[in-house]
Amino acid sequence: MLKNYETVFILTPVLSDAQMKETVEKFKAVLTAEGAEIVNEENWGMKKLAYSIAKKSTGFYSLLQFKADPSVVAKLETAYRRDERVLRFLTFAMDKYAVEYAEKRISLKSKEKEN
């Protein structure tokens, strides 16, 4: 049974844009290798942190929404922990209301891009 998940991770600000994209692709590859289906990907860019983490006050935020077996989440989070470029991460299972909201948000963004 595939469940819907959303993961947000913060990458260290010392990365270049190419390194940041490479890191995001690495985590997407971990998901797809385990049979997950990536539903949505968003790059929120460089943002100020609410509090400093490892003496950093900013970080690159990225969001991935995916459908996967629950065992995939443990493997993804192990990959986060092993990568020193990741400052923080949060992965959670989406309930039906969160899935509906995410679908609405995705459709609104696609409409904005068309206009």
N, C-alpha and C positions, 0 to 999 in steps of 0.2 A: 504494500500500500504506500503510494507516494504521498508525502505531505508537502505543504507549501512552507518555505522558510525564507527568512530575510536576514541578511548579515550585513553589518556595517563595520568597517575597519578603518583605522587611522594609521597612515604611514608617516614616517619621519619626514620633516620638511627639508632635509638636506639632499633629497633625491631630485634629479632632473625630471622633466616631463617624460622623457623616454624611459627612464628607470622606473618611474611610477607606473606607467602603462605596462611595462614588462612585468612588474610585480602583480598587478591586477590580472594580467593574462595567466600568470603562474597559478593563481588561486582558481581562476576559471578552468584551467586545465585539470587541476585536482578534482574539481566537481565533475567535469565531463568524463574523466577517466573512471570515476566511480558510478557512472550512469545517471548523473543528475541532469535535469533539463533546465537551462538558464532561461528564466522568463524575462528578466529586466536587469539592466546594468545602468548605473548612474554614477557619474564622476562629479562630486560636489565641489571639488577644487580645494584650494588652501583656505583653511578657516582657523580662527583663533580658538584655542582651547579654553575651557572654563577654568582650568587650573593646570599648572605646568606638570608635564609627565617627562621624566628623565631629562629635566632641565630644558625642555622644549615648550614653547608657548603657542606654536602653530603646528598644523599637520594637514596632510592630504586626506580628505574623507572620500570613501567609496562605498557604494551600496550595491549588493547583488541580491536579486530575488530568484529563487530556484525551487524546483520540485525534485524531491529526492527521498530515498529511503532513510529512516532515522539514523542508521549506522554511518551514513556519509558525513554527518555533522561532526562526529568525533574525529574523523580523519582530517576534515577541513580545519578544525580547531587545533589539531596537532601541527598541521602545516603553519598555522598562524604563530603558534608558540615557538616553532623552530626558526622562524624568519625574524632576524633582528631588526628589520625595517618596520615591523608592525609595532606601533605603540600600544594600541588597544583594539579590541574587537568585541562584538556582541552578535550572537546568532540566536534567533528565536523562531519558534513555530508559529505560523500565522493562523488565526482562527478565521471562520468564514467572513466575518465583518472586515477584518484586516485585508483579506484577499479582495473583497468587493471594493474597498477603498483604494487599494493599489491599482486595480484594473481601471477605475475611474480616473485616477491620477495619470496613468500611462496613456489613456485615450485622450485626455485633455492636452498632455504634452505633445502627442502626435498631431492633434488638430492645430496647436500653436505653431508647430514646425511647418505645417502646410501653408499657413497664412503668412 
